[in-house]
Structure formats: C-alpha cells, structure tokens
Amino acid sequence: MGAKPKLILASQSPRRSLLLSRIGIIPDLISPADINEDIIEGELPRDYVSRLACEKATKISGEFPNHIVLAADTAVSVGRRILPKAETITHAEYCLQLISGRSHRVFTCVAVVKINGDLSKRVVETRLKMKRLSTTEIKDYIHSKEWQGKAGGYSIQGSAESFVTKIVGSYSNVVGLPLYETRNMLRGSGYIS
C-alpha cells in the first residue's frame, strides 16, 4: 500500500477548513484559486457554482499534479437571481431586504480532482425561509459585521441563524461545504477509506 495522497484545499474560506476539521480532515495545503468570479449573463445559480468550483479545482490541480484537489463554491439565490458576496454595507442591506420574509436557496458545488486528473462534482441545494426583518434587525445585523464577505449577505452560523424559520436540506451546505457529499467524494477519490 502506497503513501496516503496529499489533499489540497482550493479555498481560503476559514469556514470550509473548520467544517473539514469537524470530520477529521486537515488538508495538507490550502491554495486558493484566483479566478474571475463574475456571473455570466443569464447564468443560473446551479450552473454558476458548478462552473466556479470546477475552474478552481482544475486550476489548482494543474499547479499540484499528483495531489487530490478539493474546491467548492457557494451562492445564495432568490429565484434565478444570484445574490452578491456582501463586500459593502450597501450589498448587505440589499441582500437582507431581498431575502427578508422570503424563501431563498443556497447552492454549493463541491469539485474534486483525483490524482489521475479525473474531476467529479456535486451540486447541493438547501432551501431556507427567513422571517420578515425589521429595520432595526437589519441595522443591528449590519452593525455586527457578520455579513462581511458572505454570499447573500448573512452568516447562518452567527446571529442570523435566529432569523431562519425553516431549513430544508444540509445545514453545512449553507455554511459553505456540504459534509455528507464532501466525505463521500473524498472517499471516492481514494483520500479516505
């Protein structure tokens, strides 16, 4: 039996690293892929996360052949509309007002490149319903800064969890990495038995 293959995580998200550690997986290296994440006009949320996760995995696999590469991308959508990663207060307010009192979906694509270069991917969808947020709740949440850099302008593992009235599907998917699917894909890649 040969040495265990090395795992590269193509993501700088501390949430993804933390989620992996919960199931006993510590990547040998974290190497974020610098790619263009602009949405192509008319692109659906499922296609968007799939394209980005595969581009990230393929790019890092090219830099680290003979390693297993794990990449992921997460997007929040209302209908066909993909919400931005909140980088500004304006982004965060826009997202929170849009999902206030409405259902929305979180899509994450997990992409794994095996040592032989084969790429597999899986898109996971979680549906959520958010309570109607008051002006004060939005203002207080903006003040918390939990929204910074988060898809859809909120972080479910923070105080925004108290705004969610219903969740159908994987909770870890909403955080940024569906653990059930990720574990199975890493098992299929030969990284874990």
Helices and strands as residue ranges (DSSP letters): E 7-9, H 14-22, E 29-30, H 45-63, E 68-78, E 81-82, H 89-99, E 103-113, E 119-130, H 135-144, G 159-163, E 164-168, H 171-175, H 179-188
